């Protein structure tokens, strides 16, 4: 699903068919649904999560990638942290909030994976937001430090959650 006409046209040119709205796929079910930096943009979040959960087969999995506001770089950059991306990001997540949101739909986190490269990209954008005219060098070391810090805290700049329906 892709709401952007331009993006759908590009995908179509590559042989990938995308629907414009979620309602166009409601009569289907899926083994895997992925949301790569999508969840933070969705209005009516709990309704959308319910719909997405209902689209999964009984043994289906949901892959969700989102920025983590508990990361070192989020704390370091504060209001300049690119992961906040207000007003486009309507929501901000932590491991606890993802657990709680999906538990309401009888889903549980199977595993959490880091998005190592996001620390560098988010740091680069954040340095630009701060007005740094030469952001590359600083962003590299801030991204590296964020990842090194996260090796101990497990609070990476962005996280990938693999969720499944809770059968208990």
KASUL-V235747 format. One record per run of one state. SS is the DSSP state (alpha for helix, beta for strand, coil for the rest). FROM is the first residue (numbers start at 1). TO is the last residue. If there is no record, write none. Layout:
SS FROM TO
SS FROM TO
//
This chain:
coil 1 4
alpha 5 13
coil 14 21
alpha 22 25
coil 26 29
beta 30 36
coil 37 38
alpha 39 41
coil 42 44
alpha 45 55
beta 56 68
coil 69 71
alpha 72 80
coil 81 92
beta 93 93
coil 94 94
alpha 95 103
coil 104 106
beta 107 114
coil 115 115
alpha 116 130
coil 131 134
alpha 135 153
coil 154 157
beta 158 165
coil 166 168
//
